Amino acid sequence: MELRHLRYFSAVAETCHFGRAAERLHLAQPALSHAIRQLEDELGVALLSRTTRQVQVTPAGRFFLAEAQRILDAVEAGARGARRIADGRRGLARIGFTGTAALSHLPQVARTLQHRLPEVELEVHADLLTGEQCRQLRDGTLDIGVLRPPVTGGDLDLHVIETEPLVLAVPADHRLAVEPVVAMTDLRAEAFVTYPASYSVVNEAVLRSCRDAGFTPQREHEAAGTAVLLALVAGGLGVGVVPASARALPLAGVVFRDLAGAATVQLALAWHRDRASALVPAVLDALGELFPVAVPVSGRTR
């Protein structure tokens, strides 16, 4: 039994006429009649009752028609699904976000993908430093990263989507909380709460800003993520220098202030140049509503 037998039988059963069914199928009527006889011989039952005047579907034929249509519908659905997966319109998109990017960009990304690619399921991995995102992009556990350049190695493509300043987070009762703008030099004697000692782009930018201001920061405490960092600041354990997007995480007891003389940090989309599935270009194209995303080209950073 072949799929064509099911299609042929469905056409005859729906029209109750071999001639019209053959015309619909673009098939010679004798060939159609022969195929239906083959199907009935294989099943060992009569699916159609034929007379010189009419064709009727037998009770066994009515049951088999419903099953045949179910099978044909499933095959068509499978074909459509395979095509969607092949062209990146269906599947699982695993996207990593650095700490504050989850606060500032995840809602827009999720809404855009839901609108543009409703059959793509989004799996979010938040609070991942750049180094960890790069590792997961390379081992295939992430499809796209929202991270902070630079990255090491030449196998990842980047597209910068934002440049943001560093801002100061201080306890609400801190002496600097009343200042609208704070200079980096004002932090010389302060204890700092920072991200982990493992490579952090923000840490490097903070260290560079402090050195440019003529001092080395006193790193008193480390926090695994921005929420914990701000909680330690609220507890009076030090000040924090964080990306401006951290303002999206308001916390009682913490005041944000602009920093004069501080460096900036970038945010970029990243994907593996050679391992990217068909889903990645489709997601990048969908995100073009938010960012001017380009197809991977030669060169690491654009």
C-alpha positions in Angstrom: 0.0 0.0 0.0 1.3 3.4 -0.9 0.2 6.9 -0.1 -1.0 7.3 -3.7 -3.5 4.5 -3.1 -4.9 6.5 -0.2 -5.1 9.7 -2.2 -6.8 7.8 -5.2 -9.4 6.1 -2.9 -10.2 9.4 -1.1 -10.8 11.2 -4.4 -13.1 8.4 -5.7 -14.9 8.1 -2.3 -15.5 11.9 -2.1 -16.8 12.2 -5.7 -18.4 8.8 -6.0 -17.4 9.0 -9.7 -14.3 7.4 -11.3 -14.3 9.9 -14.1 -14.4 13.0 -12.0 -11.8 11.6 -9.6 -9.5 10.8 -12.4 -9.8 14.3 -13.7 -9.1 15.7 -10.3 -6.0 13.5 -10.0 -4.8 14.2 -13.6 -4.8 10.4 -14.1 -6.2 8.1 -16.7 -9.4 6.5 -15.6 -8.3 2.8 -16.3 -5.1 3.5 -14.2 -7.3 4.8 -11.3 -9.6 1.8 -11.5 -6.6 -0.6 -11.4 -5.1 1.2 -8.4 -8.4 0.9 -6.4 -8.6 -2.8 -7.2 -5.1 -3.3 -6.0 -6.0 -1.5 -2.7 -9.1 -3.6 -2.2 -7.2 -6.8 -3.0 -4.5 -6.0 -0.4 -7.1 -5.2 2.2 -9.3 -8.1 1.3 -12.5 -6.0 1.5 -14.7 -4.1 -1.0 -14.4 -0.4 -0.3 -16.7 0.6 -3.2 -19.9 -0.8 -4.6 -19.9 -0.3 -8.4 -22.8 -0.5 -10.8 -23.1 0.8 -14.3 -25.0 3.8 -13.0 -23.3 4.7 -9.7 -20.4 4.2 -7.3 -21.2 4.0 -3.6 -18.9 3.7 -0.6 -19.4 0.6 1.5 -19.5 0.7 5.3 -15.9 -0.7 5.3 -15.0 2.0 2.8 -16.4 4.8 5.0 -14.3 3.7 7.9 -11.2 3.4 5.7 -11.9 6.8 4.2 -11.8 8.4 7.6 -8.5 6.6 8.4 -7.0 7.5 5.0 -7.8 11.2 5.4 -6.3 11.2 8.9 -3.1 9.6 7.6 -2.9 12.0 4.6 -3.5 15.0 6.9 -0.7 13.8 9.3 1.7 13.3 6.4 1.0 16.9 5.1 1.4 18.3 8.6 4.7 16.5 8.9 5.9 17.9 5.6 4.9 21.4 6.6 6.7 21.0 10.0 9.8 19.8 8.3 9.8 22.7 5.9 9.4 25.2 8.8 12.3 23.6 10.7 14.4 23.7 7.6 13.8 27.4 7.0 14.1 28.3 10.7 10.4 29.0 11.4 9.9 26.2 13.9 12.0 24.7 16.7 13.8 25.7 20.0 15.8 28.9 20.2 18.2 28.9 23.2 19.2 32.5 23.9 21.7 33.6 26.6 21.6 36.9 28.3 24.2 38.7 30.4 22.7 39.9 33.7 21.3 43.4 33.0 20.4 42.5 29.4 17.8 40.1 30.6 16.1 43.1 32.3 16.5 45.6 29.5 16.1 43.5 26.4 14.5 40.1 27.2 10.9 41.4 27.2 11.3 43.0 23.7 13.1 39.9 22.3 10.4 37.6 23.7 7.5 39.7 22.3 9.1 40.1 18.9 9.8 36.4 18.5 6.3 35.5 19.6 4.9 37.8 17.0 7.3 37.0 14.1 8.0 33.3 14.8 5.1 31.9 16.8 6.1 28.3 16.3 9.6 28.9 17.7 9.9 28.1 21.4 12.2 30.4 23.4 14.5 28.9 26.0 16.2 31.7 28.1 19.5 31.3 29.9 20.0 34.4 32.1 22.8 35.9 34.2 25.6 34.4 32.0 28.8 36.3 31.8 30.4 36.8 28.3 33.0 34.0 28.8 30.3 31.4 29.8 28.1 32.4 26.8 31.0 32.0 24.4 31.7 28.5 25.8 28.1 27.5 25.4 27.9 28.9 21.9 30.9 26.8 21.0 29.7 23.6 22.6 26.2 24.0 21.1 24.2 24.5 24.2 23.3 28.1 23.2 22.1 29.3 19.8 22.4 33.0 20.3 24.1 35.1 23.0 23.3 38.6 24.2 26.6 39.5 25.6 29.3 42.2 26.1 32.2 42.2 23.7 35.1 41.7 23.2 35.2 37.9 22.8 38.2 35.7 22.2 38.6 33.5 19.2 37.5 34.0 15.6 34.6 31.5 15.4 31.9 33.8 16.7 30.1 36.5 14.8 29.0 39.6 16.7 26.6 42.4 16.0 26.7 45.3 18.4 23.2 46.5 19.3 23.9 49.0 22.1 26.5 51.1 23.8 25.7 52.1 27.4 27.4 54.0 30.1 28.4 52.7 33.5 26.5 54.2 36.4 27.0 54.2 40.2 24.9 52.3 42.6 25.2 53.5 46.2 23.2 52.9 49.4 20.4 55.4 49.9 22.1 56.8 53.0 25.5 57.1 51.3 27.2 60.5 51.2 27.2 60.4 47.4 23.5 59.6 47.1 22.6 63.3 47.2 24.9 64.1 44.2 23.2 64.2 40.8 26.5 63.3 39.1 29.5 61.6 40.7 33.1 61.7 39.4 35.2 58.5 39.3 37.8 60.3 41.5 35.1 60.5 44.2 35.2 56.7 44.5 38.9 56.5 45.4 38.3 55.5 49.1 35.2 53.4 48.6 34.8 49.7 49.0 33.5 48.1 45.8 31.0 45.3 45.2 31.9 43.6 41.9 31.1 40.7 39.7 33.0 37.4 40.1 36.8 37.5 39.6 36.5 35.3 36.5 36.6 37.3 33.3 33.9 40.0 33.3 33.7 42.7 30.7 32.0 45.1 33.2 34.7 44.4 35.8 37.4 45.2 33.2 35.6 48.5 32.2 35.3 49.4 35.9 39.0 48.7 36.6 40.0 50.7 33.5 37.8 53.6 34.6 39.3 53.6 38.1 42.9 53.4 36.8 42.2 56.3 34.4 41.0 58.3 37.5 44.3 57.4 39.2 43.4 54.6 41.6 42.8 50.9 41.9 39.4 49.9 43.3 39.1 48.2 46.6 37.2 45.0 45.7 35.6 44.0 49.0 32.8 41.7 47.9 31.8 39.7 44.8 28.3 39.0 43.6 27.2 36.3 41.2 24.7 38.5 39.4 23.4 42.1 39.3 20.5 41.4 41.6 22.8 40.1 44.3 25.3 42.9 43.7 22.6 45.5 44.2 21.4 43.7 47.3 24.9 43.9 48.8 25.0 47.6 48.0 21.6 48.1 49.7 23.1 46.4 52.7 25.9 49.0 52.9 28.7 46.6 52.0 30.1 48.9 49.3 29.3 50.7 46.1 28.7 49.2 42.7 29.5 50.4 39.2 27.1 48.7 36.8 25.7 49.1 33.3 23.0 51.8 33.0 20.5 49.0 32.2 20.7 48.0 35.9 18.3 50.8 36.6 15.6 48.5 35.3 16.0 46.5 38.6 14.8 49.0 41.2 15.7 47.9 44.8 14.8 49.7 48.0 17.8 51.2 49.6 19.8 51.6 46.4 20.3 54.9 44.5 21.7 55.2 41.0 23.8 58.1 39.9 25.5 59.1 36.7 29.2 58.7 36.6 31.5 61.3 35.0 34.7 59.9 33.6 33.4 56.3 33.5 33.9 53.9 30.5 31.1 52.5 28.4 30.2 48.9 27.6 28.7 47.4 24.6 25.9 44.8 24.2 26.0 42.5 21.2 24.2 39.5 19.6 26.6 36.6 19.1 26.3 33.3 17.3 28.7 30.6 16.2 29.8 31.1 12.6 29.9 27.4 11.6 27.5 25.7 14.0 24.5 28.0 13.5 21.3 26.1 12.6 18.7 27.3 10.1 16.9 28.7 13.1 19.6 31.3 13.9 19.3 33.4 10.7 15.5 33.3 11.1 15.7 34.6 14.7 18.2 37.3 13.7 16.0 38.4 10.9 13.0 38.6 13.2 15.0 40.7 15.7 15.6 43.1 12.9 12.5 44.9 14.2 14.5 45.8 17.3 18.0 45.9 16.0 19.5 46.3 12.4 20.7 42.7 12.4 22.9 41.5 9.5 23.6 38.0 8.1 27.0 36.7 9.2 29.8 38.0 7.1 33.6 37.7 7.3 35.0 39.4 10.4 34.2 38.9 14.0 32.6 42.2 15.1 30.4 44.6 13.2 
